[in-house]
Amino acid sequence: MFRFLPVLPAALALTGALAAPAAAAAADPRPITSPYVQAAADVSAAGALKRAKNIDWVRHVNTGRYCVNVSEEVNLAFSVVHVELPNSNRRSFSTDPNSTCGPDSVTVFTYDLNGNYVDNPFTVTVF
């Protein structure tokens, strides 16, 4: 039994290294193929990008606060942005560049009924 003990950490490290590429590949979002929108994102409560069109990245900044960065080909200044939550209307958003999200981003805030920040899944559509 003692002979296998030094081999166990190496085996666990190898197993983790082999599993990492599979996890990274699974993180790629499925495409959204809608001809009538410039950009769209389906985002989980944890900030994971589930489906996307012309979205570079999503960042979960803090509880109830998210940054959704659109591709350079989309001009937010001349676009209409819509943010929707599946089970609530407690959200707000901004397309103004800010120090948290930077330019070319939609800043999304999600709340509970008391006005406290909470994590919620949401969709962003840029027309």
Beta strands, then each sheet from edge to edge (+ up, - down):
strand 1: 30-31
strand 2: 39-43
strand 3: 49-53
strand 4: 55-62
strand 5: 65-70
strand 6: 81-84
strand 7: 91-94
strand 8: 105-110
strand 9: 122-126
sheet 1: 1+ 3+ 2- 9+ 6-
sheet 2: 4+ 5- 8+ 7-
end
